[in-house]
Amino acid sequence: MRTILDSEQTARVGSYFDKISQTYRDRYAAKNPFHEHFFRERLRAATDGLVFQDKTVLDVGAGTGPLYDQIADAAGLNYFACDISANMLAQSAIPPERALVGKASEINFPAEQFDYIFLLGVTTYQTPQELDETFHFIARRLASSGTAVLSFTNRASIDYAVRGALKLAMPLIKKGVLGQDFATYSYRLPEVRQIATQHSLIVGRTTYHNQAITPFNTLFPRTSVSLAKTIARLCPSSLLSADFLVHVEREAG
């Protein structure tokens, strides 16, 4: 039963992103100021303080390649990407021989160990079983002094509560974030720490980001960007942040 549910989720998510792949970059372009801000800030938080020179990197759920675009110039970079959507990868600048289609846990990568493993915007679409498999994969493939960076939808946020209320109030929505035909998943930070611990991993640096409350970030995007920047500077709490990032490392010894 578990395998069927996971495969159905993967198929539906992959199909969805295949369909929107040609216009996906437009969603985070300047004409959508809040989404552009969110996308840029997540990438900045994910890579802040990391050195990519002579490092082996795995980008899980690489999509159209924004991480690759940002770090591709690093000298000696050994970069690999995977995504369950072939069409998303086709829209990227990632060299085809380094862009593999499928789930990370099922791909035979040329590299055995990775200095950095990124999952940005991925866990929201993984079933709990798939997330557990992801941490198991990280525990096996992360280099001893490496770091994995994962983003999560924050279940403790006001935005999550508002989205839940809107979804209940508008059950007929069939399109958009609230109406996709597949499940989405969210977590609180203590839950993520518990899963990591089960795989001998430690959650280190945590960054709360995407200071948004639906639907105001869509209705008043520029004002929402200014407000988000102020909140991020003064009080980036779990309550006011729709997402969070964790930097995960191996347990010492």
C-alpha positions in Angstrom: 0.0 0.0 0.0 2.8 2.4 0.9 4.6 1.8 -2.4 1.5 2.5 -4.4 0.7 5.7 -2.5 4.3 7.0 -2.9 4.4 6.1 -6.6 1.1 7.8 -7.2 2.3 11.0 -5.5 5.5 11.0 -7.5 3.7 10.5 -10.8 1.2 13.3 -10.0 3.8 15.7 -8.9 6.1 14.9 -11.9 3.2 15.3 -14.3 2.2 18.7 -12.7 5.7 20.1 -13.1 6.1 18.7 -16.6 3.0 20.7 -17.6 4.1 24.0 -16.1 7.8 23.7 -16.9 7.9 26.1 -19.9 6.4 29.0 -17.8 7.9 28.0 -14.4 10.7 30.6 -14.5 8.1 33.3 -15.2 6.5 32.6 -11.8 9.6 33.9 -10.1 10.4 36.8 -12.4 10.3 40.5 -11.7 6.7 40.7 -12.8 5.8 38.7 -9.7 7.7 40.7 -7.1 6.8 38.7 -4.0 7.5 35.3 -5.5 10.8 36.7 -6.9 11.7 37.9 -3.5 10.8 34.5 -1.9 12.7 32.5 -4.4 15.8 34.8 -4.2 15.8 34.8 -0.4 15.5 31.0 -0.2 18.5 30.5 -2.5 20.5 33.1 -0.5 19.7 31.5 2.8 20.5 28.0 1.5 23.9 28.9 0.2 25.0 31.6 2.6 28.4 30.8 4.0 29.0 27.7 1.9 32.1 27.4 -0.3 31.6 25.5 -3.5 35.1 25.5 -4.9 36.3 21.9 -5.5 33.1 20.5 -3.9 30.8 17.7 -5.1 27.2 18.9 -5.0 23.9 17.0 -5.5 20.8 19.2 -6.3 17.7 17.1 -5.6 14.6 18.5 -7.3 16.8 20.8 -9.3 13.9 22.0 -11.5 14.9 24.7 -14.0 18.4 25.0 -12.3 18.4 28.2 -10.2 21.0 26.7 -7.8 23.2 25.6 -10.7 23.0 29.1 -12.2 24.2 30.6 -8.9 27.2 28.3 -8.2 28.2 27.1 -11.7 31.2 29.4 -11.8 32.9 27.9 -8.7 36.3 26.5 -9.7 36.5 22.7 -9.6 32.7 22.3 -8.9 31.5 18.7 -9.5 27.7 19.2 -9.8 24.9 16.7 -10.3 21.2 17.2 -10.4 18.1 15.1 -10.4 14.4 15.8 -10.7 11.3 13.7 -11.2 10.2 16.1 -14.0 12.2 15.7 -17.2 10.6 18.8 -18.7 11.8 21.0 -15.8 15.4 19.8 -16.2 15.1 20.5 -20.0 14.4 24.1 -19.2 17.6 24.4 -17.2 21.2 25.3 -18.2 22.5 22.1 -16.4 24.6 20.0 -18.7 22.5 17.0 -19.9 25.0 14.5 -18.7 24.7 15.9 -15.2 20.9 16.2 -15.1 19.3 12.8 -14.2 15.6 12.1 -14.2 14.1 10.2 -11.2 14.2 9.9 -7.5 17.5 10.4 -5.8 17.3 7.2 -3.9 16.8 5.2 -7.1 19.6 6.8 -9.2 23.1 5.4 -9.6 25.1 8.7 -9.4 28.7 8.8 -10.7 29.7 10.2 -7.3 29.4 8.1 -4.2 29.6 10.9 -1.6 28.6 14.5 -1.8 29.9 17.5 0.1 26.6 19.3 -0.3 23.1 17.8 -0.9 20.3 20.3 -1.5 16.6 19.8 -1.4 14.9 23.2 -2.0 11.1 23.1 -2.5 11.1 19.3 -2.5 9.9 18.0 0.9 6.5 19.7 0.5 5.7 17.1 -2.1 7.2 14.1 -0.4 5.0 11.7 1.6 6.3 11.0 5.2 7.7 7.7 4.0 9.5 9.4 1.2 10.9 12.0 3.6 12.2 9.2 5.8 13.9 7.7 2.7 15.4 11.0 1.9 17.0 11.3 5.3 18.2 7.7 4.9 19.7 8.6 1.5 21.4 11.7 3.0 22.9 9.6 5.9 24.4 7.2 3.3 25.6 9.7 0.7 26.7 12.8 2.6 30.4 13.2 3.1 31.7 13.0 6.7 32.2 16.8 6.8 29.4 17.6 4.4 26.1 19.5 4.8 22.6 18.9 3.5 20.3 21.8 3.1 16.5 21.2 3.1 13.5 23.5 2.9 10.2 22.8 4.6 6.7 24.2 4.6 6.3 25.5 8.2 3.2 23.9 9.9 3.6 26.3 12.9 3.1 29.4 10.8 0.1 31.7 10.6 0.3 31.4 6.8 -0.2 27.6 7.0 -3.3 28.0 9.2 -4.8 30.6 6.8 -4.1 28.4 3.8 -5.9 25.5 5.6 -8.9 27.7 6.3 -9.0 28.9 2.7 -8.8 25.3 1.4 -11.7 24.3 3.5 -13.7 27.3 2.5 -13.1 26.8 -1.2 -13.3 23.0 -1.9 -14.1 23.5 -5.6 -10.7 25.1 -6.4 -9.0 22.9 -9.0 -6.0 24.9 -10.0 -3.2 26.8 -8.3 -1.4 26.2 -5.0 -4.6 25.4 -3.1 -6.1 23.1 -5.7 -3.4 20.8 -7.0 -4.5 17.1 -7.4 -1.8 15.8 -5.1 -1.1 16.0 -1.4 1.3 18.5 0.1 3.1 18.1 3.4 4.3 20.4 6.2 6.4 20.0 9.3 7.4 21.7 12.5 11.1 22.1 13.3 11.0 19.6 16.3 9.6 16.9 13.9 12.4 17.5 11.4 15.0 17.2 14.2 13.5 13.9 15.3 13.6 12.4 11.9 17.2 13.5 11.4 18.2 12.0 14.8 16.8 8.7 13.7 19.3 8.6 10.9 22.3 9.8 13.0 22.0 13.3 11.6 22.0 16.7 13.4 20.0 19.7 12.4 22.3 22.7 12.8 21.6 26.1 11.4 17.9 26.9 10.9 16.6 29.8 9.0 13.0 30.9 9.0 12.1 32.6 5.8 9.2 33.5 3.4 7.5 35.9 5.8 4.1 35.7 4.1 0.5 35.5 5.0 -1.9 34.3 2.2 -3.6 36.0 0.4 -2.0 39.4 1.1 1.3 38.5 -0.5 -0.6 37.9 -3.8 -3.0 40.9 -3.5 -0.4 43.4 -2.3 3.0 41.9 -3.5 5.2 45.0 -3.2 3.9 45.9 0.2 4.3 42.3 1.3 8.0 42.3 0.1 8.7 45.4 2.2 6.9 43.9 5.2 8.7 40.5 4.7 12.1 42.2 4.7 11.2 44.1 7.9 10.1 40.9 9.7 13.1 39.0 8.5 15.4 41.7 9.9 13.6 42.2 13.2 11.8 39.0 14.2 12.1 36.0 11.8 10.0 33.7 14.0 8.3 30.4 13.2 4.9 32.0 13.6 5.5 34.7 10.9 7.5 32.5 8.5 5.7 30.2 6.0 8.9 28.2 5.4 12.2 27.2 7.1 15.5 25.9 6.0 17.7 23.5 7.9 21.4 22.7 7.5 22.0 19.0 8.4 25.3 17.3 9.2 26.4 13.9 10.4 26.6 13.3 14.1 30.1 13.5 15.5 31.9 10.2 15.9 
